[in-house]
Amino acid sequence: MSDRGPVTDNTAETPAPELPRAAADGHTGYDEDNARDGYDGYVGDPAVRAEWDDRYADRHRLWSGRPNGALVAEVAGLTPGRVLDVGCGEGADAVWLARGGWDVTALEVSGVALERAAGHARDAGVAVHWVHAELTEAALPPASFDLVSAQYPALLRTPGAAAERALLAAVAPGGVLLLVHHAGMDTRQTHDGGFDPAGYVWPSMVAALLDDDWRVEVDEQRPRVAPEGGAGTHHTDDLVLRARRLR
């Protein structure tokens, strides 16, 4: 989900470490062999997948094809390790991270987006593990990623804060959660397109769950460094939450 956000303008997609429904039949995510066989192992709500497939299918390229500016800035001082890219979209962030030496797992609900992302990775000559699932349904190993990156994710809010807790649960001790979203969207009114900000997860909701096991390193609004081209470029400011898991 390279510069992606909620349905109002574009994920990302990132999961609770619970076993998904697909684990019972041996399928836990997306890979090209499964896709060629007509089964891509999607785990999640079919309506969510269909919604995002339709959005991607409407355009040859939805996003800019360049990594998100906040990701580039915040990762600059980190030592490459295992990274989870939540809502990877067409793969710009995943490819950039892989080129930088990261071991990348990229999660996305849209099969259309994943096919494009896999193609970009092949063209770039990098390896990425693709997972076709909703965050809260993916069979991700808990506490195992040195970086969990969620750039403008369209994560649905639930009474039990499942998506928020899934983001936190994926981070390894000593690792970093980087959550970036469009400033101001969380306070918008419901509009004719049906977007209701109360239905989505925002950085403040994740920050509210942080306890003494976490240290907040960045929690601010800043001007957005937006990739040129693609949807969402009209947003001018970012909300950036960067927190490190201490134990």
GUTIKE-611888 format. One line per field, with one value per residue: residue number from 1; x, y negated, z of N, C-alpha, C, CB in turn. Coordinates in steps of 0.05 Angstrom, whole numbers, padded with zeros to 5 digits. Last residue first. Glycine has a CB too. Layout:
! residues N
n	[NUM, ...]
nxx	[X, ...]
nyy	[Y, ...]
nzz	[Z, ...]
caxx	[X, ...]
cayy	[Y, ...]
cazz	[Z, ...]
cxx	[X, ...]
cyy	[Y, ...]
czz	[Z, ...]
cbxx	[X, ...]
cbyy	[Y, ...]
cbzz	[Z, ...]
***
This chain:
! residues 247
n	[247, 246, 245, 244, 243, 242, 241, 240, 239, 238, 237, 236, 235, 234, 233, 232, 231, 230, 229, 228, 227, 226, 225, 224, 223, 222, 221, 220, 219, 218, 217, 216, 215, 214, 213, 212, 211, 210, 209, 208, 207, 206, 205, 204, 203, 202, 201, 200, 199, 198, 197, 196, 195, 194, 193, 192, 191, 190, 189, 188, 187, 186, 185, 184, 183, 182, 181, 180, 179, 178, 177, 176, 175, 174, 173, 172, 171, 170, 169, 168, 167, 166, 165, 164, 163, 162, 161, 160, 159, 158, 157, 156, 155, 154, 153, 152, 151, 150, 149, 148, 147, 146, 145, 144, 143, 142, 141, 140, 139, 138, 137, 136, 135, 134, 133, 132, 131, 130, 129, 128, 127, 126, 125, 124, 123, 122, 121, 120, 119, 118, 117, 116, 115, 114, 113, 112, 111, 110, 109, 108, 107, 106, 105, 104, 103, 102, 101, 100, 99, 98, 97, 96, 95, 94, 93, 92, 91, 90, 89, 88, 87, 86, 85, 84, 83, 82, 81, 80, 79, 78, 77, 76, 75, 74, 73, 72, 71, 70, 69, 68, 67, 66, 65, 64, 63, 62, 61, 60, 59, 58, 57, 56, 55, 54, 53, 52, 51, 50, 49, 48, 47, 46, 45, 44, 43, 42, 41, 40, 39, 38, 37, 36, 35, 34, 33, 32, 31, 30, 29, 28, 27, 26, 25, 24, 23, 22, 21, 20, 19, 18, 17, 16, 15, 14, 13, 12, 11, 10, 9, 8, 7, 6, 5, 4, 3, 2, 1]
nxx	[00207, 00204, 00188, 00180, 00142, 00118, 00071, 00051, 00007, 00024, -00005, -00030, -00061, -00060, -00045, -00081, -00055, -00001, 00053, 00108, 00103, 00107, 00119, 00078, 00094, 00068, 00051, 00077, 00115, 00170, 00179, 00154, 00167, 00134, 00118, 00082, 00039, -00007, -00058, -00056, -00032, -00077, -00106, -00074, -00074, -00137, -00181, -00251, -00300, -00299, -00300, -00334, -00353, -00393, -00393, -00415, -00383, -00375, -00323, -00257, -00219, -00182, -00158, -00117, -00062, -00057, -00006, 00037, 00074, 00120, 00150, 00210, 00243, 00252, 00213, 00176, 00108, 00057, 00026, 00014, -00023, -00062, -00084, -00109, -00145, -00179, -00210, -00260, -00294, -00253, -00239, -00198, -00148, -00117, -00056, -00010, 00034, 00063, 00113, 00151, 00214, 00226, 00179, 00158, 00110, 00082, 00077, 00013, -00034, -00086, -00129, -00119, -00104, -00127, -00082, -00032, 00034, 00098, 00163, 00209, 00270, 00286, 00288, 00253, 00217, 00197, 00170, 00131, 00102, 00082, 00049, 00010, -00011, -00030, -00073, -00108, -00118, -00118, -00097, -00029, 00038, 00103, 00164, 00232, 00290, 00328, 00362, 00340, 00308, 00266, 00247, 00228, 00189, 00153, 00137, 00112, 00067, 00014, -00002, 00009, -00010, 00049, 00106, 00152, 00219, 00280, 00329, 00376, 00377, 00356, 00357, 00316, 00264, 00242, 00246, 00216, 00166, 00153, 00148, 00140, 00170, 00132, 00086, 00039, -00021, -00049, -00048, -00093, -00155, -00193, -00168, -00167, -00221, -00232, -00201, -00227, -00276, -00259, -00239, -00286, -00316, -00289, -00248, -00195, -00145, -00128, -00103, -00108, -00119, -00104, -00052, -00028, -00030, 00006, 00052, 00056, 00020, -00008, -00025, -00031, -00055, -00069, -00119, -00115, -00105, -00148, -00163, -00102, -00082, -00059, -00032, -00067, -00036, -00053, -00039, -00063, -00049, -00137, -00200, -00235, -00215, -00151, -00090, -00021, 00034, 00031, 00017]
nyy	[00094, 00047, 00025, -00042, -00079, -00132, -00162, -00219, -00246, -00294, -00339, -00341, -00306, -00299, -00248, -00206, -00167, -00189, -00237, -00237, -00225, -00276, -00289, -00331, -00363, -00328, -00312, -00258, -00222, -00180, -00144, -00114, -00050, 00003, 00026, -00006, -00014, -00036, -00049, -00099, -00091, -00073, -00119, -00155, -00134, -00099, -00056, -00072, -00091, -00145, -00165, -00140, -00146, -00153, -00194, -00237, -00231, -00244, -00293, -00283, -00268, -00237, -00270, -00299, -00269, -00203, -00164, -00112, -00077, -00032, 00001, 00036, 00080, 00098, 00154, 00146, 00136, 00158, 00132, 00083, 00100, 00123, 00081, 00056, 00096, 00101, 00074, 00094, 00067, 00044, 00010, 00029, -00005, -00025, -00061, -00095, -00045, -00011, 00033, 00059, 00087, 00137, 00185, 00219, 00226, 00284, 00296, 00293, 00308, 00259, 00231, 00178, 00162, 00204, 00228, 00254, 00239, 00251, 00237, 00219, 00206, 00169, 00149, 00114, 00149, 00173, 00130, 00120, 00168, 00163, 00119, 00140, 00178, 00145, 00118, 00162, 00178, 00139, 00140, 00154, 00152, 00175, 00182, 00178, 00162, 00107, 00083, 00046, 00075, 00081, 00028, 00023, 00063, 00042, -00007, 00012, 00047, 00035, 00053, 00068, 00072, 00070, 00103, 00122, 00143, 00161, 00113, 00059, 00010, -00057, -00109, -00109, -00104, -00155, -00169, -00129, -00137, -00188, -00179, -00114, -00099, -00099, -00090, -00119, -00079, -00053, -00038, -00030, -00027, 00008, 00046, 00022, 00023, 00078, 00096, 00071, 00100, 00153, 00154, 00143, 00188, 00231, 00224, 00274, 00297, 00328, 00366, 00368, 00410, 00420, 00433, 00385, 00375, 00413, 00390, 00340, 00334, 00310, 00353, 00403, 00468, 00513, 00516, 00486, 00434, 00404, 00377, 00364, 00358, 00292, 00242, 00195, 00156, 00101, 00077, 00040, 00030, -00112, -00170, -00135, -00087, -00105, -00101, -00097, -00097, -00028, 00024]
nzz	[00509, 00480, 00417, 00398, 00351, 00317, 00279, 00246, 00201, 00150, 00102, 00052, 00000, -00054, -00068, -00074, -00130, -00174, -00167, -00123, -00052, -00003, 00058, 00097, 00158, 00217, 00282, 00324, 00357, 00365, 00406, 00462, 00483, 00519, 00564, 00589, 00531, 00482, 00467, 00446, 00397, 00369, 00367, 00339, 00286, 00274, 00240, 00225, 00234, 00240, 00188, 00137, 00071, 00034, -00001, 00026, 00092, 00161, 00174, 00201, 00237, 00210, 00173, 00196, 00162, 00143, 00179, 00198, 00244, 00260, 00313, 00321, 00370, 00421, 00408, 00346, 00330, 00329, 00367, 00343, 00303, 00335, 00362, 00319, 00303, 00349, 00388, 00400, 00364, 00308, 00247, 00192, 00160, 00113, 00127, 00117, 00127, 00173, 00189, 00237, 00245, 00263, 00282, 00320, 00352, 00319, 00249, 00219, 00186, 00186, 00205, 00211, 00159, 00106, 00055, 00026, 00029, 00000, 00011, -00040, -00070, -00131, -00183, -00204, -00228, -00182, -00159, -00198, -00193, -00141, -00149, -00183, -00149, -00108, -00132, -00140, -00088, -00031, 00021, 00040, 00065, 00060, 00090, 00075, 00102, 00075, 00039, 00005, -00028, 00009, 00010, -00043, -00044, -00005, -00028, -00075, -00081, -00087, -00021, 00031, 00086, 00121, 00120, 00167, 00166, 00196, 00181, 00179, 00229, 00218, 00198, 00158, 00170, 00167, 00112, 00086, 00110, 00091, 00035, 00005, -00058, -00120, -00146, -00136, -00148, -00189, -00256, -00285, -00249, -00232, -00201, -00151, -00138, -00139, -00097, -00054, -00055, -00050, 00003, 00030, 00017, 00041, 00096, 00096, 00059, -00003, -00036, -00089, -00141, -00192, -00200, -00200, -00144, -00124, -00147, -00122, -00060, 00001, 00057, 00078, 00074, 00103, 00123, 00170, 00156, 00143, 00189, 00226, 00292, 00311, 00316, 00277, 00225, 00191, 00094, 00081, 00041, -00004, -00002, 00026, 00041, 00071, 00031, 00009, -00010, -00019, 00000]
caxx	[00208, 00226, 00180, 00198, 00145, 00140, 00075, 00072, 00010, 00023, 00008, -00007, -00057, -00070, -00023, -00075, -00077, -00017, 00036, 00093, 00112, 00090, 00136, 00082, 00088, 00089, 00041, 00074, 00086, 00159, 00202, 00147, 00177, 00139, 00135, 00110, 00044, 00021, -00054, -00070, -00016, -00054, -00118, -00080, -00050, -00119, -00160, -00223, -00298, -00303, -00274, -00339, -00330, -00397, -00380, -00432, -00392, -00383, -00351, -00276, -00239, -00196, -00179, -00143, -00072, -00063, -00033, 00034, 00047, 00118, 00125, 00196, 00234, 00273, 00226, 00194, 00134, 00076, 00035, 00032, 00001, -00047, -00069, -00089, -00124, -00164, -00186, -00237, -00297, -00271, -00240, -00225, -00154, -00146, -00071, -00037, 00033, 00036, 00108, 00124, 00199, 00242, 00188, 00180, 00134, 00080, 00090, 00040, -00019, -00061, -00133, -00128, -00085, -00131, -00099, -00058, 00013, 00072, 00143, 00189, 00252, 00287, 00307, 00274, 00232, 00212, 00193, 00151, 00115, 00101, 00072, 00027, 00000, -00008, -00050, -00099, -00102, -00125, -00122, -00048, 00010, 00084, 00138, 00206, 00276, 00308, 00372, 00357, 00333, 00282, 00258, 00249, 00212, 00165, 00152, 00134, 00093, 00029, -00011, 00032, -00024, 00020, 00094, 00124, 00199, 00254, 00323, 00357, 00392, 00351, 00376, 00343, 00279, 00243, 00258, 00244, 00180, 00157, 00169, 00129, 00166, 00155, 00108, 00061, -00003, -00064, -00031, -00070, -00132, -00202, -00175, -00142, -00207, -00246, -00195, -00201, -00276, -00273, -00222, -00263, -00326, -00289, -00275, -00208, -00157, -00137, -00101, -00087, -00124, -00131, -00071, -00030, -00046, -00022, 00044, 00049, 00044, -00007, -00022, -00030, -00051, -00042, -00114, -00123, -00083, -00135, -00180, -00125, -00082, -00076, -00018, -00063, -00051, -00031, -00041, -00050, -00053, -00123, -00183, -00242, -00230, -00178, -00106, -00050, 00018, 00049, 00000]
cayy	[00122, 00051, 00045, -00019, -00069, -00113, -00149, -00198, -00239, -00267, -00333, -00358, -00308, -00324, -00268, -00215, -00178, -00170, -00219, -00250, -00217, -00259, -00287, -00306, -00365, -00342, -00319, -00285, -00224, -00202, -00159, -00130, -00077, -00012, 00043, -00010, -00013, -00032, -00022, -00096, -00104, -00054, -00095, -00160, -00132, -00122, -00059, -00064, -00063, -00129, -00162, -00148, -00145, -00133, -00169, -00222, -00245, -00225, -00283, -00290, -00286, -00225, -00251, -00312, -00286, -00230, -00169, -00139, -00081, -00058, -00003, 00011, 00071, 00081, 00138, 00161, 00124, 00167, 00159, 00083, 00084, 00139, 00100, 00041, 00087, 00124, 00062, 00105, 00062, 00063, 00009, 00026, 00016, -00026, -00036, -00103, -00072, -00014, 00008, 00062, 00064, 00115, 00166, 00229, 00213, 00261, 00304, 00282, 00326, 00270, 00259, 00193, 00162, 00182, 00231, 00244, 00251, 00238, 00257, 00210, 00226, 00173, 00170, 00102, 00130, 00189, 00142, 00099, 00161, 00185, 00117, 00118, 00187, 00164, 00103, 00146, 00195, 00140, 00153, 00138, 00161, 00154, 00195, 00165, 00187, 00118, 00105, 00036, 00064, 00104, 00041, 00005, 00065, 00069, -00006, -00007, 00057, 00044, 00041, 00062, 00059, 00074, 00080, 00128, 00121, 00170, 00139, 00077, 00033, -00031, -00102, -00116, -00079, -00142, -00185, -00133, -00112, -00184, -00196, -00137, -00094, -00108, -00072, -00132, -00095, -00070, -00042, -00014, -00042, -00016, 00053, 00025, -00002, 00060, 00105, 00062, 00071, 00145, 00160, 00125, 00162, 00229, 00218, 00249, 00302, 00304, 00368, 00350, 00407, 00410, 00456, 00398, 00358, 00415, 00417, 00341, 00338, 00309, 00327, 00381, 00443, 00510, 00530, 00514, 00450, 00419, 00399, 00357, 00375, 00315, 00267, 00207, 00178, 00120, 00082, 00045, 00028, -00087, -00182, -00162, -00088, -00094, -00108, -00090, -00121, -00051, 00000]
cazz	[00518, 00498, 00438, 00401, 00379, 00317, 00305, 00247, 00229, 00161, 00127, 00056, 00029, -00045, -00067, -00047, -00113, -00159, -00182, -00144, -00079, -00019, 00034, 00083, 00129, 00202, 00256, 00315, 00357, 00350, 00396, 00439, 00485, 00495, 00547, 00596, 00559, 00489, 00477, 00471, 00418, 00374, 00379, 00367, 00303, 00271, 00261, 00218, 00228, 00264, 00202, 00164, 00089, 00054, -00010, 00008, 00068, 00141, 00177, 00180, 00247, 00233, 00164, 00192, 00184, 00134, 00167, 00186, 00234, 00246, 00298, 00318, 00344, 00408, 00428, 00363, 00334, 00308, 00372, 00366, 00297, 00316, 00378, 00335, 00285, 00338, 00378, 00415, 00392, 00320, 00276, 00203, 00180, 00116, 00124, 00109, 00114, 00163, 00175, 00226, 00237, 00274, 00262, 00304, 00363, 00337, 00275, 00222, 00204, 00175, 00198, 00235, 00181, 00124, 00078, 00016, 00045, -00002, 00018, -00020, -00060, -00102, -00175, -00188, -00245, -00202, -00145, -00192, -00218, -00147, -00131, -00193, -00175, -00103, -00123, -00163, -00105, -00059, 00016, 00025, 00068, 00052, 00088, 00073, 00096, 00093, 00054, 00027, -00039, 00001, 00034, -00032, -00061, -00002, -00002, -00076, -00073, -00111, -00046, 00014, 00065, 00124, 00106, 00157, 00165, 00186, 00194, 00166, 00218, 00228, 00219, 00151, 00168, 00193, 00133, 00079, 00113, 00120, 00046, 00021, -00030, -00104, -00152, -00150, -00132, -00171, -00233, -00292, -00260, -00246, -00229, -00166, -00138, -00158, -00124, -00062, -00056, -00075, -00020, 00032, 00009, 00012, 00086, 00104, 00085, 00012, -00007, -00079, -00112, -00188, -00196, -00225, -00162, -00118, -00154, -00150, -00075, -00028, 00044, 00097, 00060, 00095, 00098, 00172, 00166, 00122, 00180, 00208, 00269, 00315, 00312, 00303, 00236, 00196, 00101, 00087, 00057, -00003, -00023, 00019, 00016, 00070, 00055, 00007, -00006, -00022, 00000]
cxx	[00183, 00230, 00205, 00189, 00162, 00145, 00097, 00074, 00029, 00020, 00004, 00008, -00031, -00067, -00033, -00054, -00066, -00038, 00020, 00077, 00096, 00103, 00123, 00101, 00095, 00081, 00063, 00060, 00079, 00128, 00193, 00170, 00169, 00151, 00143, 00129, 00073, 00024, -00025, -00066, -00029, -00038, -00097, -00092, -00056, -00096, -00142, -00204, -00270, -00300, -00276, -00313, -00337, -00374, -00382, -00420, -00407, -00393, -00356, -00304, -00259, -00218, -00195, -00165, -00100, -00074, -00036, 00006, 00044, 00091, 00124, 00170, 00217, 00265, 00251, 00205, 00151, 00104, 00056, 00043, 00022, -00021, -00052, -00071, -00102, -00141, -00167, -00210, -00273, -00273, -00260, -00224, -00181, -00154, -00101, -00055, 00005, 00033, 00079, 00117, 00172, 00230, 00203, 00190, 00159, 00108, 00090, 00052, 00010, -00047, -00108, -00133, -00094, -00112, -00105, -00078, -00013, 00051, 00116, 00170, 00235, 00266, 00309, 00295, 00256, 00229, 00210, 00175, 00137, 00116, 00092, 00052, 00018, 00004, -00026, -00073, -00092, -00106, -00129, -00074, -00009, 00056, 00118, 00183, 00246, 00297, 00353, 00367, 00352, 00308, 00275, 00262, 00234, 00190, 00166, 00151, 00116, 00059, 00005, 00023, -00005, 00005, 00064, 00113, 00173, 00233, 00297, 00354, 00372, 00369, 00374, 00363, 00309, 00260, 00262, 00259, 00210, 00171, 00174, 00151, 00155, 00150, 00133, 00083, 00021, -00045, -00044, -00050, -00109, -00180, -00183, -00148, -00182, -00231, -00208, -00193, -00249, -00272, -00234, -00244, -00304, -00298, -00274, -00236, -00169, -00151, -00111, -00087, -00102, -00138, -00099, -00050, -00049, -00040, 00015, 00041, 00037, 00020, -00020, -00026, -00052, -00036, -00087, -00118, -00090, -00114, -00166, -00141, -00106, -00076, -00034, -00050, -00046, -00039, -00024, -00053, -00045, -00112, -00172, -00224, -00237, -00193, -00133, -00064, -00012, 00033, 00018]
cyy	[00136, 00080, 00051, -00001, -00044, -00105, -00129, -00188, -00216, -00267, -00304, -00352, -00322, -00328, -00295, -00237, -00188, -00184, -00200, -00229, -00230, -00251, -00266, -00309, -00339, -00345, -00335, -00288, -00252, -00200, -00183, -00147, -00092, -00039, 00028, 00008, -00015, -00033, -00017, -00069, -00100, -00065, -00075, -00136, -00136, -00120, -00082, -00069, -00053, -00099, -00146, -00144, -00156, -00130, -00147, -00196, -00226, -00240, -00262, -00280, -00295, -00242, -00239, -00293, -00298, -00247, -00198, -00141, -00109, -00059, -00031, 00014, 00046, 00070, 00124, 00143, 00141, 00157, 00169, 00112, 00087, 00125, 00118, 00061, 00073, 00115, 00083, 00094, 00072, 00058, 00030, 00028, 00010, -00003, -00041, -00078, -00077, -00042, 00009, 00035, 00072, 00088, 00143, 00209, 00221, 00252, 00280, 00290, 00316, 00287, 00273, 00222, 00180, 00184, 00204, 00248, 00238, 00253, 00243, 00233, 00214, 00194, 00174, 00123, 00118, 00170, 00159, 00111, 00141, 00180, 00138, 00116, 00165, 00174, 00122, 00130, 00181, 00158, 00156, 00154, 00143, 00165, 00173, 00185, 00180, 00144, 00116, 00057, 00054, 00096, 00064, 00017, 00047, 00072, 00020, -00007, 00038, 00048, 00053, 00050, 00049, 00058, 00085, 00102, 00132, 00148, 00149, 00104, 00052, -00010, -00074, -00107, -00085, -00116, -00170, -00149, -00116, -00158, -00192, -00152, -00118, -00103, -00080, -00113, -00104, -00089, -00061, -00015, -00024, -00031, 00029, 00030, 00000, 00034, 00087, 00072, 00060, 00114, 00148, 00129, 00141, 00201, 00215, 00247, 00275, 00311, 00344, 00349, 00390, 00407, 00447, 00422, 00372, 00399, 00422, 00369, 00343, 00318, 00330, 00354, 00420, 00485, 00525, 00530, 00480, 00438, 00416, 00382, 00368, 00332, 00292, 00234, 00185, 00135, 00094, 00056, 00044, -00087, -00159, -00173, -00116, -00099, -00097, -00098, -00117, -00076, -00024]
czz	[00511, 00506, 00454, 00423, 00378, 00346, 00302, 00276, 00231, 00191, 00136, 00082, 00035, -00014, -00057, -00046, -00087, -00142, -00164, -00160, -00100, -00045, 00016, 00059, 00115, 00172, 00242, 00288, 00349, 00352, 00379, 00431, 00460, 00502, 00522, 00580, 00565, 00520, 00487, 00483, 00445, 00397, 00385, 00381, 00333, 00291, 00254, 00242, 00223, 00259, 00228, 00180, 00116, 00074, 00010, -00001, 00050, 00116, 00155, 00186, 00225, 00244, 00187, 00183, 00176, 00157, 00159, 00174, 00224, 00233, 00286, 00303, 00345, 00381, 00416, 00385, 00353, 00313, 00352, 00370, 00319, 00308, 00360, 00350, 00300, 00321, 00366, 00406, 00409, 00350, 00286, 00234, 00193, 00135, 00128, 00107, 00104, 00153, 00165, 00215, 00227, 00266, 00275, 00283, 00347, 00346, 00294, 00249, 00207, 00196, 00189, 00229, 00204, 00148, 00091, 00038, 00036, 00014, 00018, -00015, -00038, -00094, -00145, -00179, -00230, -00220, -00164, -00178, -00214, -00173, -00137, -00175, -00186, -00129, -00119, -00155, -00130, -00075, -00014, 00021, 00054, 00051, 00082, 00072, 00098, 00083, 00075, 00045, -00018, -00012, 00027, -00007, -00051, -00019, 00001, -00051, -00073, -00106, -00070, -00013, 00043, 00103, 00105, 00145, 00155, 00188, 00181, 00181, 00205, 00214, 00230, 00172, 00165, 00193, 00159, 00101, 00108, 00126, 00076, 00035, -00016, -00074, -00138, -00160, -00148, -00156, -00214, -00269, -00265, -00259, -00245, -00195, -00155, -00160, -00145, -00089, -00065, -00077, -00046, 00009, 00010, 00002, 00056, 00093, 00094, 00038, 00009, -00048, -00100, -00158, -00191, -00224, -00189, -00137, -00148, -00159, -00104, -00038, 00014, 00083, 00079, 00080, 00086, 00146, 00167, 00132, 00159, 00200, 00252, 00290, 00318, 00298, 00265, 00220, 00107, 00100, 00048, 00024, -00039, -00003, 00008, 00044, 00053, 00033, -00006, -00019, 00000]
cbxx	[00213, 00224, 00169, 00227, 00117, 00166, 00049, 00099, -00018, 00048, -00003, -00014, -00058, -00099, -00011, -00065, -00098, 00001, 00052, 00113, 00112, 00063, 00166, 00055, 00104, 00116, 00014, 00102, 00073, 00168, 00220, 00122, 00208, 00113, 00120, 00113, 00032, 00039, -00061, -00100, -00013, -00037, -00139, -00099, -00030, -00135, -00144, -00213, -00315, -00330, -00263, -00363, -00305, -00401, -00351, -00439, -00368, -00405, -00371, -00266, -00226, -00176, -00167, -00141, -00052, -00082, -00055, 00056, 00025, 00141, 00100, 00214, 00219, 00298, 00235, 00217, 00131, 00066, 00011, 00018, -00006, -00064, -00088, -00102, -00136, -00182, -00171, -00237, -00322, -00261, -00248, -00244, -00131, -00161, -00062, -00036, 00054, 00014, 00128, 00103, 00214, 00271, 00163, 00171, 00137, 00064, 00119, 00038, -00019, -00043, -00154, -00153, -00081, -00161, -00086, -00066, 00018, 00063, 00149, 00173, 00268, 00281, 00334, 00262, 00214, 00193, 00182, 00139, 00095, 00085, 00062, 00011, -00023, -00018, -00055, -00121, -00119, -00124, -00144, -00036, 00003, 00092, 00131, 00205, 00284, 00285, 00396, 00341, 00326, 00266, 00235, 00236, 00204, 00144, 00133, 00124, 00100, 00025, -00008, 00048, -00040, 00011, 00106, 00106, 00209, 00244, 00319, 00366, 00408, 00322, 00374, 00346, 00269, 00215, 00241, 00246, 00168, 00129, 00161, 00108, 00192, 00162, 00113, 00073, 00006, -00079, -00002, -00057, -00124, -00217, -00196, -00126, -00200, -00275, -00205, -00181, -00282, -00301, -00217, -00248, -00349, -00307, -00286, -00192, -00136, -00156, -00073, -00091, -00126, -00150, -00061, -00003, -00032, -00027, 00061, 00073, 00061, -00013, 00003, -00008, -00072, -00034, -00136, -00152, -00075, -00123, -00207, -00115, -00083, -00105, 00007, -00090, -00045, -00003, -00054, -00041, -00066, -00101, -00160, -00240, -00255, -00194, -00107, -00053, 00025, 00064, -00019]
cbyy	[00123, 00033, 00070, -00029, -00063, -00124, -00136, -00210, -00231, -00252, -00352, -00386, -00280, -00327, -00271, -00193, -00156, -00153, -00204, -00264, -00186, -00272, -00278, -00296, -00388, -00326, -00336, -00298, -00215, -00201, -00141, -00148, -00078, -00015, 00068, -00003, 00013, -00053, -00002, -00102, -00133, -00050, -00083, -00184, -00151, -00149, -00032, -00080, -00057, -00135, -00189, -00132, -00159, -00107, -00174, -00239, -00257, -00206, -00307, -00280, -00311, -00219, -00229, -00333, -00309, -00229, -00161, -00143, -00074, -00062, 00001, -00009, 00093, 00097, 00156, 00173, 00095, 00158, 00178, 00074, 00054, 00146, 00118, 00022, 00068, 00142, 00047, 00134, 00076, 00092, -00019, 00046, 00018, -00024, -00016, -00118, -00073, -00007, 00003, 00072, 00047, 00116, 00155, 00254, 00221, 00269, 00314, 00251, 00355, 00248, 00261, 00180, 00134, 00181, 00250, 00259, 00247, 00236, 00271, 00184, 00250, 00146, 00164, 00089, 00107, 00205, 00160, 00077, 00152, 00211, 00118, 00091, 00193, 00188, 00088, 00126, 00219, 00112, 00138, 00130, 00164, 00143, 00211, 00146, 00210, 00097, 00096, 00016, 00042, 00122, 00049, -00023, 00057, 00091, -00011, -00035, 00078, 00023, 00012, 00086, 00035, 00066, 00077, 00138, 00098, 00195, 00136, 00082, 00047, -00023, -00121, -00146, -00062, -00135, -00210, -00149, -00091, -00184, -00224, -00126, -00085, -00138, -00073, -00153, -00079, -00053, -00052, -00023, -00065, -00033, 00074, 00047, -00012, 00055, 00134, 00070, 00060, 00155, 00190, 00129, 00153, 00250, 00192, 00225, 00313, 00287, 00373, 00322, 00434, 00428, 00473, 00408, 00331, 00406, 00438, 00333, 00361, 00280, 00314, 00385, 00439, 00533, 00523, 00516, 00441, 00400, 00389, 00343, 00404, 00307, 00267, 00210, 00201, 00105, 00083, 00037, 00020, -00082, -00200, -00179, -00072, -00104, -00139, -00060, -00141, -00051, 00000]
cbzz	[00549, 00522, 00424, 00405, 00392, 00304, 00316, 00237, 00242, 00152, 00149, 00056, 00042, -00052, -00094, -00032, -00108, -00142, -00202, -00163, -00082, -00025, 00041, 00073, 00117, 00204, 00258, 00313, 00384, 00320, 00379, 00446, 00490, 00479, 00539, 00626, 00572, 00476, 00456, 00467, 00412, 00349, 00360, 00369, 00294, 00275, 00264, 00194, 00203, 00276, 00209, 00178, 00077, 00042, -00016, -00016, 00054, 00152, 00174, 00153, 00258, 00255, 00147, 00172, 00190, 00110, 00186, 00164, 00256, 00225, 00317, 00302, 00330, 00406, 00452, 00346, 00344, 00281, 00372, 00391, 00292, 00292, 00395, 00355, 00263, 00323, 00400, 00412, 00403, 00315, 00286, 00192, 00201, 00089, 00145, 00083, 00091, 00186, 00152, 00248, 00216, 00263, 00246, 00290, 00392, 00362, 00270, 00221, 00194, 00165, 00176, 00245, 00191, 00134, 00099, -00010, 00075, -00032, 00045, -00029, -00049, -00088, -00186, -00164, -00255, -00220, -00122, -00176, -00238, -00149, -00102, -00192, -00195, -00087, -00097, -00172, -00114, -00071, 00030, -00003, 00098, 00024, 00114, 00049, 00116, 00098, 00069, 00042, -00059, -00019, 00053, -00025, -00090, -00009, 00021, -00081, -00091, -00132, -00046, 00009, 00075, 00152, 00077, 00180, 00148, 00202, 00224, 00137, 00240, 00224, 00240, 00148, 00145, 00202, 00138, 00053, 00095, 00135, 00042, 00041, -00016, -00109, -00182, -00133, -00107, -00151, -00241, -00318, -00241, -00227, -00230, -00155, -00110, -00148, -00128, -00041, -00028, -00075, -00023, 00059, 00027, 00000, 00100, 00097, 00106, -00006, 00001, -00090, -00098, -00201, -00173, -00234, -00166, -00089, -00139, -00167, -00063, -00037, 00054, 00116, 00038, 00078, 00078, 00179, 00195, 00102, 00169, 00183, 00276, 00324, 00328, 00318, 00220, 00200, 00098, 00089, 00070, -00025, -00012, 00043, 00018, 00093, 00058, 00003, -00026, -00050, 00024]
***
